[in-house]
Amino acid sequence: MHRLLAPLALLQLAVFATPVLAHSSVDIGGGFAAGLMHPVLGWDHVAAMVAVGLWGAFLGNPALWLLPVIFPLVMAVGGVLGLAGVALPAVEIGIAVSALVLGILILLAVRLPLWLAGMIVGAFAIFHGHAHGTELPHAASHLAYSLGFVISTGLLHLAGIAFGLLTASHLGRQLVRGLGGVIAAAGTLFLIQAL
């Protein structure tokens, strides 16, 4: 039971923490706060990004740290494409499918080779990054906004990892797989909305 307390405490901090917005003028850091908030204001982003950390924890080392590093790095590339106005078809569908597929992988306890898991996570990250990049607020700093959404994504991955640490026990493993089912169901709803 004591092994469950640390992951649950980390999850609580990640989910319920709010940024300090005191002393803000138009926007903290010229877009940083907007970037920080963008991923957490869309449940489709939250589901997929938590799922990346959850699946990484489920797979164990080195996926535990590698998948949550691959995603923001490739997402930044997608963000640059979005900022540059490069068209990417079916972005919202790609985001919805990311939650659906990652949720299914967790639900079914699928163990893929690390290179393939990284490719899947990276492919989905392009869509998330592109969405963030195209939704840059007017007059916001590209760099500050991008830094904000990359940091926020990392925090969502940490929340997933915290939940994923529950896999140390049999009951925790079943709870994590159940959460994968919830994420897959949410992804299905997101996909229906995107079509």
C-alpha positions in Angstrom: 0.0 0.0 0.0 2.9 2.4 0.8 4.2 1.9 -2.7 1.0 3.4 -4.1 1.3 6.6 -2.0 4.2 8.2 -3.9 2.7 7.7 -7.4 -0.7 9.0 -6.2 0.8 12.0 -4.6 2.7 12.8 -7.8 -0.4 12.4 -9.9 -2.4 14.7 -7.5 0.3 17.4 -7.9 0.4 17.1 -11.6 -3.3 17.1 -12.1 -4.4 19.7 -9.6 -1.4 22.1 -9.7 -2.2 25.5 -11.2 0.3 27.9 -12.7 0.9 31.1 -10.7 -0.6 33.9 -12.8 0.0 36.8 -10.5 1.8 39.8 -12.0 0.9 38.9 -15.5 0.6 41.7 -18.0 -0.9 40.6 -21.4 0.6 37.2 -21.0 3.4 35.7 -19.0 6.5 35.5 -21.1 4.8 36.7 -24.2 2.9 33.5 -24.7 4.4 31.1 -22.2 1.2 30.8 -20.1 -0.9 30.2 -23.3 1.4 27.5 -24.4 1.4 26.0 -20.9 -2.4 25.9 -20.8 -3.1 24.7 -24.4 -2.5 21.0 -23.9 -4.4 20.8 -20.6 -7.5 22.6 -22.0 -8.2 19.9 -24.5 -9.2 16.5 -23.2 -8.0 14.9 -26.4 -4.5 16.2 -25.7 -4.7 15.3 -22.0 -5.8 11.7 -22.7 -3.0 11.0 -25.3 -0.2 12.7 -23.3 -1.1 10.9 -20.1 -1.3 7.7 -22.1 2.3 8.2 -23.3 3.6 8.3 -19.8 1.3 5.5 -18.7 2.3 3.2 -21.5 6.0 4.0 -21.0 5.7 3.1 -17.3 3.8 -0.1 -18.2 6.6 -1.1 -20.6 9.3 -0.3 -18.0 12.8 0.8 -18.7 14.0 2.2 -21.1 10.5 3.0 -22.5 9.6 4.6 -19.1 11.8 7.6 -19.9 12.4 7.3 -23.7 8.7 7.5 -24.8 8.1 10.7 -22.7 11.3 12.2 -24.3 10.5 11.2 -27.9 7.0 12.7 -27.8 7.8 16.3 -26.8 10.9 16.4 -29.1 8.9 15.3 -32.2 5.9 17.3 -31.0 8.2 20.4 -31.2 8.9 19.6 -34.9 5.1 19.4 -35.5 4.7 22.7 -33.7 7.3 24.3 -36.0 5.4 22.9 -39.0 2.2 24.4 -37.6 3.8 27.8 -36.9 5.2 27.8 -40.4 1.8 27.3 -41.9 2.6 23.9 -43.4 -0.6 22.1 -44.0 -1.1 18.7 -42.3 -4.3 16.8 -43.2 -6.6 15.3 -40.6 -4.9 16.8 -37.5 -7.9 16.4 -35.2 -8.4 12.9 -36.5 -4.7 12.1 -35.8 -5.1 13.4 -32.3 -8.2 11.4 -31.6 -6.6 8.2 -33.0 -3.6 8.8 -30.8 -5.8 8.5 -27.6 -7.7 5.6 -29.1 -4.6 3.6 -30.1 -2.5 4.3 -27.0 -5.5 3.5 -24.8 -5.9 0.1 -26.6 -2.2 -0.6 -26.3 -2.4 -0.1 -22.5 -5.7 -1.9 -22.1 -4.4 -5.0 -23.9 -0.9 -4.7 -22.2 0.7 -4.7 -25.7 4.5 -4.9 -25.5 6.1 -3.7 -28.7 9.8 -3.4 -29.6 11.1 -0.1 -28.3 11.8 1.2 -31.8 8.2 0.6 -32.9 6.7 2.1 -29.7 8.9 5.1 -30.3 7.7 5.4 -33.9 4.1 5.2 -32.9 4.5 7.8 -30.2 6.5 10.1 -32.5 3.9 9.8 -35.3 1.2 10.9 -32.9 3.3 13.7 -31.5 3.5 15.4 -35.0 -0.3 15.9 -34.9 -0.4 17.2 -31.4 2.5 19.6 -32.1 0.9 20.8 -35.3 -2.3 21.6 -33.5 -0.4 23.6 -30.9 1.6 25.4 -33.5 -1.4 26.5 -35.6 -3.2 27.8 -32.5 -0.5 30.3 -31.5 -2.3 33.3 -30.0 -1.9 36.5 -31.9 1.2 38.5 -30.9 2.5 35.7 -28.7 6.2 34.8 -28.8 6.7 31.6 -30.8 9.5 30.5 -28.5 7.7 31.2 -25.2 4.5 29.6 -26.5 6.4 26.5 -27.7 8.3 26.2 -24.5 5.0 26.4 -22.6 3.3 23.6 -24.5 6.4 21.4 -24.4 6.7 21.8 -20.6 3.0 21.2 -20.1 3.2 18.0 -22.2 6.1 16.8 -20.0 4.0 17.3 -16.9 1.1 15.3 -18.4 3.6 12.5 -19.3 4.7 12.6 -15.6 1.1 12.2 -14.5 0.9 9.1 -16.7 4.1 7.8 -15.3 2.8 8.3 -11.8 -0.3 6.3 -12.6 1.9 3.7 -14.4 3.9 3.1 -11.3 0.9 1.4 -9.9 1.8 -1.6 -12.1 4.1 -2.8 -9.3 1.2 -4.6 -7.8 -1.3 -7.0 -9.5 -4.2 -4.8 -8.6 -2.4 -1.7 -9.8 -1.7 -3.4 -13.1 -5.4 -4.1 -13.6 -6.2 -0.5 -12.7 -3.7 0.8 -15.2 -5.1 -1.5 -17.9 -8.6 -0.2 -17.0 -7.4 3.3 -17.3 -6.2 2.4 -20.8 -9.7 1.3 -21.6 -11.1 4.6 -20.4 -8.5 6.5 -22.6 -9.5 4.3 -25.6 -13.2 5.0 -25.0 -12.4 8.7 -24.8 -10.4 8.5 -28.0 -13.4 6.9 -29.7 -15.6 9.8 -28.7 -12.9 12.3 -29.8 -12.7 10.5 -33.2 -16.5 10.6 -33.6 -16.4 14.3 -32.9 -13.5 14.8 -35.4 -15.2 13.0 -38.3 
